[in-house]
Amino acid sequence: MTTPYDIKITPVAHRQFLTQPAKVQKDIIKTLDALSINPRPPGTKKMEGLMGLYANPMDGLRLVYKIEDQVVFLLLIK
C-alpha cells in the first residue's frame, strides 16, 4: 500500500485558487486529491530546466507543483 502524499498550498496558489469559479475550485480539489495518491499521473509533465517542478494540465489551467519527500507543494495555478 502506498503512503499518501501530504498536499501543501503556497499563499500565492491559495489566492489564485480563490479567484477561480466554484466548479473549477471543485475540479482543482479533485485533482489535488488524486495527486496525493499519485503525484506523477499520466499527462503530468516535468518542467524542463526547473528542478523538481511538475505541471498538471486541467481544462485550460495548469497546476504547477513540486514533490519533496512525501509532500506535494502546489505552487501556482495558471
N, C-alpha and C positions, 0 to 999 in steps of 0.2 A: 504494500500500500504506500502511495506517495504522500509525503507530508505536504500539506497545503502551504502555499506561499502567503505571507502577510502582504497586504496592499497598503502602501503609504502614499498619500496625495500631497504634493507640494502646494504651498499657498497660491502660486500662480495658476496651477492646474485647477485648484478649487474655485478660484474666481472665474476661470474660463468655463468650468462646469456649470456654475450658477447662471451664466449668460445664455445657456442652451435652453431650447423649449423642453417641456416636461417629457415628451415622447423620446427625445434624444437623450435626456438625462437617464431615463429608464434603460435605453439601449447601452449607454456607457456603463451603467451599473451591471448589466448582464455580462458585458464584455469583461469588466474587471473581475466578476465572479469566476468567469471561465479562465482568466489569466492566473487567478490564484491557484488553480489546479494544474494548468499547463501554460507557462509563460511564453512558450515558443510554439504556438499553434501554426498549422499551415496558413500561408498568406502573410505571416509576420516577416518583416524584412529587417535584417541587421543593417543599421545605418553605416554607410561607408565613411571611413575617416573619423568616426566618433566612437571611441572605445566603450563597448558595452551597451550602446543605445539601440533600442528596437523601435520599429514603427508598426502599428497595427491599424490598417485601413478599415474604416467603417462608414458607409453611406455619406461620402463627401467630407468626412473628418478623418483625422489621423491622430491616434493616441501615441505619444512618444513616451517611452519608459525605459528604465534601467533596472537590471536584475543584479542584486548583490546578495550573496548567501541565500537565505530563504525569504527575501523581501523583494517585492516589485515596487519601485518608486515611479508613480505617474508624474511625469514632468510637465507635459504640455498637451493641450487639446487644440489642434489646429484644423 
